[in-house]
């Protein structure tokens, strides 16, 4: 099952943003913070949100602050550390986030800001036993910045029996309704789409987390454009093993975490194979799983975001397997900052008292308006 390079004429690259200004309504200025499982860094998105007959947004400024090596090391191993070290990291990361927000505000001349919304950084995600934890203490962010902070978006949903993930679909539903579905290629790949009038969403497969781990083996942070993967040869036996993992036959709602990767996927990766072959096989596996979901739900148009949208070989692997679907790659700032934008939006919904988590997506007992609030509104 070797891969033949093809060119899907239905791949569209959007280069320009559309802004919506003529709206007679309340405007909220928000900073969204996102730290993903791939440990790229802290994404900060400064947005304006407006509502009349529908929600609209404008991304005013954005920046990624790469993690220093000490934070990368600490976050990659924190689940194995003591409770004391975990608690200390939670507070320290909150202060670090707050300091980066202050730096961002100076760098981009941010003056109007109603509040900050932070996803935090996931350390444990085991909704099957009622646990999800994201560190980056929101009280510490509020103390550093002097702004109201909304965070801990996942825990209420998990307490109600949900997966606590994915949370992005409400943003897909309200901000990106022009597409049949939205796919994000982050540490894991996930999809959201409408089915019978209800939003459905779930994690599809590992993505940048495994690709970056393999690239690290040859001294690279990541495989730029998927060029190393493209130069490799598909390992048929490994490809079949990966596609046979039990998770893929499970019905949604379902979600993935680092624990799943460590326990189920990493043990079947051979250590002796050339890294280029492993990257090729992993990339084709990801493309195969994503295309299978697109095809099974007969989606005619898909918007792809997240760091993986810049991996041209991965996009080829997806689009070649779903030739009847229009694949849309938005402009680069939305690719890189969509999750930070949507967590800013989840904060807008939380502050407004509007549900920001869908039980049709997570499997919880009810739709909820989740998130804790810290700080003083000024």
C-alpha positions as CSV (number, residue, x, y, z in Angstrom):
1,X,0.0,0.0,0.0
2,X,2.6,2.5,-1.1
3,X,1.8,6.1,-1.5
4,X,1.7,7.7,-4.9
5,X,2.0,11.5,-4.8
6,X,-1.1,13.2,-6.3
7,X,-2.5,16.6,-6.6
8,X,-6.0,17.1,-5.4
9,X,-7.5,20.0,-7.3
10,X,-9.9,20.4,-4.4
11,X,-7.2,21.7,-2.0
12,X,-7.8,25.4,-1.5
13,X,-5.4,27.8,0.3
14,X,-7.0,30.9,1.8
15,X,-4.5,33.7,2.2
16,X,-6.6,36.7,3.3
17,X,-8.8,37.2,6.4
18,X,-12.3,38.7,6.3
19,X,-13.2,41.2,8.9
20,X,-16.6,42.2,10.1
21,X,-16.8,45.8,11.4
22,X,-20.3,47.2,10.8
23,X,-22.1,45.6,13.8
24,X,-24.2,47.5,16.3
25,X,-23.5,45.3,19.2
26,X,-21.4,44.8,22.3
27,X,-17.7,44.1,21.5
28,X,-15.4,42.0,23.7
29,X,-11.6,42.0,23.5
30,X,-10.1,38.8,24.7
31,X,-6.7,37.1,24.9
32,X,-6.7,33.3,24.4
33,X,-3.9,31.1,25.7
34,X,-3.2,27.6,24.3
35,X,-0.5,25.2,25.3
36,X,-0.7,22.0,23.3
37,X,0.5,18.4,23.8
38,X,3.2,18.8,21.2
39,X,5.0,21.3,23.5
40,X,5.6,23.8,20.7
41,X,5.1,26.7,23.1
42,X,2.5,29.1,24.4
43,X,0.1,30.4,21.7
44,X,-1.4,33.8,22.4
45,X,-4.2,35.2,20.3
46,X,-5.7,38.7,20.9
47,X,-9.2,38.8,19.4
48,X,-12.2,40.9,19.1
49,X,-15.6,39.2,19.2
50,X,-18.9,40.7,18.2
51,X,-22.5,39.3,17.9
52,X,-25.5,40.5,16.0
53,X,-27.3,37.7,14.2
54,X,-24.2,35.5,14.5
55,X,-20.8,35.5,16.1
56,X,-17.9,37.1,14.3
57,X,-14.3,37.5,15.2
58,X,-11.2,39.3,14.2
59,X,-7.7,38.1,15.1
60,X,-5.9,41.4,16.0
61,X,-2.5,40.0,17.0
62,X,-0.9,36.6,17.7
63,X,2.4,35.1,18.8
64,X,3.9,31.8,19.9
65,X,6.4,31.9,22.7
66,X,8.5,28.7,22.5
67,X,9.1,27.0,25.8
68,X,12.6,27.3,27.2
69,X,14.3,23.9,27.4
70,X,13.7,23.7,31.2
71,X,10.0,24.0,30.7
72,X,9.9,21.6,27.8
73,X,11.8,19.0,30.0
74,X,9.6,19.6,33.0
75,X,6.2,19.4,31.1
76,X,7.2,16.3,29.2
77,X,7.9,14.4,32.4
78,X,5.6,16.0,35.0
79,X,3.2,13.1,35.1
80,X,6.0,11.0,36.6
81,X,6.9,13.5,39.3
82,X,5.8,13.9,42.9
83,X,2.6,15.7,44.0
84,X,4.8,18.5,45.4
85,X,6.5,19.0,42.1
86,X,3.2,18.9,40.2
87,X,1.7,21.5,42.6
88,X,4.8,23.8,42.2
89,X,4.7,23.5,38.4
90,X,1.0,24.4,38.3
91,X,1.7,27.7,40.1
92,X,5.0,28.4,38.4
93,X,3.5,27.9,34.9
94,X,0.6,30.2,35.8
95,X,3.1,33.0,36.7
96,X,5.0,32.2,33.5
97,X,1.8,32.5,31.4
98,X,1.0,35.8,33.1
99,X,4.5,37.2,32.4
100,X,4.2,36.2,28.7
101,X,0.8,37.9,28.5
102,X,2.4,41.1,29.9
103,X,5.2,40.8,27.3
104,X,2.7,40.2,24.5
105,X,0.6,43.3,25.5
106,X,3.7,45.5,25.4
107,X,5.0,43.9,22.1
108,X,1.6,44.4,20.3
109,X,0.4,47.6,22.0
110,X,-2.7,45.9,23.6
111,X,-4.8,48.4,25.4
112,X,-8.3,47.2,25.3
113,X,-8.7,43.8,27.1
114,X,-11.8,42.6,28.9
115,X,-10.3,39.3,30.1
116,X,-7.9,36.4,29.4
117,X,-9.1,32.8,28.7
118,X,-6.5,30.0,29.2
119,X,-6.7,26.4,28.2
120,X,-3.7,25.5,30.4
121,X,-1.4,22.6,29.7
122,X,-2.8,19.1,30.0
123,X,-0.8,16.7,32.2
124,X,-3.4,14.0,32.9
125,X,-6.4,13.1,30.8
126,X,-8.3,10.0,31.9
127,X,-12.0,10.9,31.6
128,X,-12.8,7.2,32.0
129,X,-11.9,7.5,35.7
130,X,-13.2,11.1,36.0
131,X,-9.8,12.9,35.7
132,X,-8.5,15.7,33.5
133,X,-5.9,18.2,34.7
134,X,-4.6,21.3,33.0
135,X,-1.9,23.2,34.8
136,X,-1.1,26.9,34.6
137,X,-2.9,28.3,37.7
138,X,-5.4,30.9,36.7
139,X,-5.1,32.8,40.0
140,X,-1.3,33.2,39.2
141,X,-2.1,34.5,35.7
142,X,-4.6,37.0,37.2
143,X,-2.1,38.1,39.8
144,X,0.6,38.7,37.2
145,X,-1.6,40.5,34.7
146,X,-4.2,42.3,36.8
147,X,-6.9,40.9,34.5
148,X,-9.9,38.6,34.9
149,X,-9.0,35.1,33.9
150,X,-11.2,32.2,32.7
151,X,-9.8,28.7,32.8
152,X,-10.3,25.0,33.8
153,X,-12.8,24.6,30.9
154,X,-12.7,20.7,30.8
155,X,-13.3,19.6,34.4
156,X,-17.1,20.3,34.8
157,X,-17.8,18.3,31.7
158,X,-15.7,15.4,33.0
159,X,-17.5,15.6,36.3
160,X,-20.8,15.2,34.4
161,X,-19.5,12.0,32.8
162,X,-18.2,13.6,29.6
163,X,-14.8,13.3,27.9
164,X,-14.0,16.9,28.6
165,X,-12.8,17.0,25.0
166,X,-12.8,18.1,22.4
167,X,-14.0,21.6,23.3
168,X,-13.2,23.3,20.0
169,X,-16.4,22.1,18.2
170,X,-18.5,24.9,19.7
171,X,-16.2,27.3,18.1
172,X,-16.3,25.4,14.8
173,X,-20.1,25.5,15.0
174,X,-20.4,29.2,15.7
175,X,-17.3,30.7,14.0
176,X,-16.6,28.4,11.1
177,X,-20.0,27.3,9.9
178,X,-19.2,27.6,6.2
179,X,-17.6,24.1,6.2
180,X,-19.1,20.7,6.5
181,X,-16.4,19.8,9.0
182,X,-13.3,21.1,10.7
183,X,-10.1,19.1,11.4
184,X,-7.3,20.2,13.7
185,X,-3.9,18.7,13.3
186,X,-2.2,19.3,16.7
187,X,-0.6,16.8,19.0
188,X,-3.6,14.7,18.1
189,X,-5.9,15.0,15.2
190,X,-9.5,15.7,15.8
191,X,-12.7,16.5,13.8
192,X,-16.0,18.2,14.3
193,X,-19.0,18.2,12.0
194,X,-22.8,18.4,12.0
195,X,-24.8,15.2,11.8
196,X,-28.6,15.2,11.9
197,X,-28.5,18.8,13.3
198,X,-26.2,17.9,16.2
199,X,-22.5,18.7,16.5
200,X,-20.3,15.6,16.6
201,X,-16.6,15.5,17.4
202,X,-13.8,13.3,18.5
203,X,-10.1,12.7,18.4
204,X,-9.2,10.7,15.3
205,X,-5.5,9.7,15.8
206,X,-2.2,10.8,17.2
207,X,-0.6,13.4,15.0
208,X,2.2,15.9,15.7
209,X,3.1,14.3,19.0
210,X,4.3,11.1,17.4
211,X,5.7,12.8,14.3
212,X,7.7,15.2,16.5
213,X,9.0,12.4,18.7
214,X,10.3,10.5,15.6
215,X,11.8,13.7,14.2
216,X,13.6,14.3,17.6
217,X,15.4,11.0,17.0
218,X,17.4,12.6,14.2
219,X,17.9,15.9,16.0
220,X,15.0,17.8,14.4
221,X,12.2,19.6,16.3
222,X,9.8,18.5,13.6
223,X,9.8,17.3,10.0
224,X,9.3,20.5,8.0
225,X,6.8,20.0,5.2
226,X,7.0,16.2,5.8
227,X,10.1,16.1,3.6
228,X,11.9,13.4,5.6
229,X,8.7,11.3,5.7
230,X,8.2,11.7,2.0
231,X,11.8,10.4,1.4
232,X,11.1,7.2,3.4
233,X,9.6,3.9,2.5
234,X,6.3,2.6,3.9
235,X,6.7,-0.2,6.4
236,X,3.7,-2.3,5.5
237,X,3.6,-4.5,8.7
238,X,3.8,-1.4,11.0
239,X,1.2,0.4,8.9
240,X,-1.2,-2.5,9.4
241,X,-0.4,-2.8,13.1
242,X,-1.1,0.9,13.6
243,X,-4.4,0.8,11.8
244,X,-5.4,-2.2,13.9
245,X,-5.2,-0.3,17.2
246,X,-8.4,-0.8,19.2
247,X,-9.1,2.9,19.5
248,X,-10.0,3.3,15.9
249,X,-12.9,0.8,16.1
250,X,-14.4,2.5,19.2
251,X,-17.5,4.6,18.7
252,X,-17.5,8.4,19.6
253,X,-17.5,10.1,22.0
254,X,-13.9,9.3,22.5
255,X,-10.6,11.2,23.1
256,X,-6.9,10.6,23.2
257,X,-4.2,11.6,25.6
258,X,-0.5,11.2,26.1
259,X,-1.1,8.1,28.3
260,X,-2.8,6.3,25.3
261,X,0.2,7.1,23.1
262,X,2.7,5.8,25.6
263,X,0.8,2.6,26.5
264,X,-0.6,1.6,23.0
265,X,1.3,3.2,20.2
266,X,5.0,3.7,21.2
267,X,5.5,0.0,22.2
268,X,4.8,-1.2,18.6
269,X,7.2,1.3,16.9
270,X,10.4,-0.7,16.0
271,X,13.6,0.9,17.3
272,X,15.8,-0.5,14.5
273,X,14.0,0.9,11.4
274,X,15.3,4.1,9.7
275,X,13.6,7.2,11.0
276,X,12.6,8.3,7.5
277,X,10.7,5.0,7.1
278,X,9.0,5.4,10.5
279,X,8.0,9.0,9.7
280,X,6.7,7.9,6.3
281,X,4.6,5.1,7.9
282,X,3.3,7.3,10.8
283,X,2.3,10.1,8.4
284,X,0.5,7.7,6.0
285,X,-1.2,6.1,9.0
286,X,-2.5,9.5,10.2
287,X,-3.6,10.4,6.7
288,X,-5.4,7.0,6.3
289,X,-7.3,7.4,9.6
290,X,-8.3,11.0,8.9
291,X,-9.4,10.2,5.3
292,X,-11.4,7.2,6.6
293,X,-13.4,9.4,8.9
294,X,-14.0,12.1,6.2
295,X,-15.2,9.4,3.7
296,X,-17.4,7.5,6.2
297,X,-19.3,10.7,7.0
298,X,-19.3,11.9,3.3
299,X,-18.1,15.4,4.1
300,X,-17.9,17.6,1.0
301,X,-15.7,20.3,2.5
302,X,-13.2,20.3,5.3
303,X,-11.2,23.1,6.9
304,X,-7.8,21.9,8.2
305,X,-5.9,23.9,10.9
306,X,-3.2,23.2,13.5
307,X,0.5,22.8,12.9
308,X,0.0,19.7,10.8
309,X,-1.8,21.8,8.2
310,X,1.7,23.1,7.2
311,X,2.9,19.6,6.7
312,X,2.4,19.4,2.9
313,X,3.1,15.7,2.7
314,X,0.5,14.9,5.4
315,X,-2.1,17.1,3.6
316,X,-1.3,15.0,0.4
317,X,-1.8,11.8,2.3
318,X,-5.2,13.0,3.5
319,X,-6.5,14.6,0.3
320,X,-5.4,11.7,-2.0
321,X,-7.6,9.3,0.0
322,X,-10.7,11.5,-0.1
323,X,-10.7,12.9,-3.7
324,X,-14.4,14.0,-3.5
325,X,-13.8,16.4,-0.6
326,X,-12.8,20.0,-0.9
327,X,-9.9,20.5,1.5
328,X,-9.5,24.1,2.7
329,X,-6.3,25.4,4.3
330,X,-7.0,28.8,5.9
331,X,-4.6,31.7,6.2
332,X,-1.5,31.0,8.3
333,X,-2.6,32.8,11.5
334,X,-5.8,30.8,11.7
335,X,-3.8,27.6,11.1
336,X,-1.5,28.4,13.9
337,X,-3.8,30.0,16.4
338,X,-7.3,28.5,15.8
339,X,-7.3,26.8,19.2
340,X,-6.1,29.9,21.0
341,X,-8.9,31.9,19.2
342,X,-11.5,29.3,20.2
343,X,-10.4,29.2,23.8
344,X,-10.7,33.0,23.8
345,X,-14.2,32.4,22.4
346,X,-15.1,29.8,25.1
347,X,-14.2,32.5,27.6
348,X,-16.6,34.9,25.9
349,X,-19.4,32.3,26.1
350,X,-18.5,31.6,29.8
351,X,-18.5,35.3,30.7
352,X,-21.8,35.7,28.8
353,X,-23.4,32.7,30.6
354,X,-23.9,30.8,27.3
355,X,-23.2,27.0,27.0
356,X,-19.7,26.4,25.7
357,X,-19.5,22.6,25.9
358,X,-21.7,20.2,23.9
359,X,-22.9,16.9,25.4
360,X,-23.4,15.6,21.8
361,X,-19.6,15.9,21.5
362,X,-18.3,14.8,24.9
363,X,-21.0,12.4,26.1
364,X,-21.7,14.3,29.3
365,X,-25.2,14.3,30.9
366,X,-25.9,17.9,29.6
367,X,-24.6,20.8,27.7
368,X,-22.7,23.1,30.1
369,X,-21.2,26.6,30.5
370,X,-17.9,25.5,31.9
371,X,-14.9,27.4,33.3
372,X,-13.7,28.9,36.5
373,X,-13.2,32.7,36.8
374,X,-10.4,34.4,38.8
375,X,-9.4,37.9,39.4
376,X,-11.2,41.2,39.6
377,X,-13.1,42.7,36.7
378,X,-11.9,46.3,36.1
